[in-house]
Amino acid sequence: MIVPSALSVLLLFVGPVMAAPQSKSPPPAEQEIKTEQPSTKQINLFRQAKVNLLDAIAAAKNHGGGKLMDVSFDVSDGKAVYKVKTYQNNEVWEAALDALSGQFVDQGTITPENQLDEEDKAELAGLQQATVTLAQAVNAAEKSIGAKAMSAELEEINGKVVYEISVVQKTGFLKKVMVDPKTGQLSV
């Protein structure tokens, strides 16, 4: 008599656990906002760069005009560069700018708007409605945190388009600042 009743109690507790679906990965929106901490080498190269993020934005703007979508510090083939992305004339231009010399390292690539994925198209729609430029968002984030921006990207997070600014704190860690492209409102 004890064994059947113990078995039924065990099934009451184990049954729901076995039936519950196991989530192996976070929802896509959570995956998008989690980023890796840059390596110590990348942070050191960033600190040695003679060109800052606002200078890279100005260089991209001067190169061909258009609206800036993304500018991010990266290490490519051992060289410190800023990867820039602009939108103009229904095309997205992407290129790399040397972080020491301020010169473009290549002519870049052009992608017609109709060949962009849905996320990029949503970000473009948000960019078209923006009253705050990427440079203004970076400036506000740097002043708010008191640190230098390493990247600034137009992102769609939970259905809302924002500028996501990563600033390097004195400790070497990144802090994310979101800036609303319509209002300029910051959230840390």
Secondary structure, 3 states (H helix, E strand, C coil): CHHHHHHHHHHHHHHHHHHCCCCCCCCHHHHHHCCCCCCHHHHHHHHHCCCCHHHHHHHHHHHHCCEEEEEEEEEECCEEEEEEEEEECCEEEEEEEECCCCCECCCCEEEEHHHCCHHHHHHHHHHHCCCCCHHHHHHHHHHHHCCEEEEEEEEEECCEEEEEEEEECCCCCEEEEEECCCCCCEEC
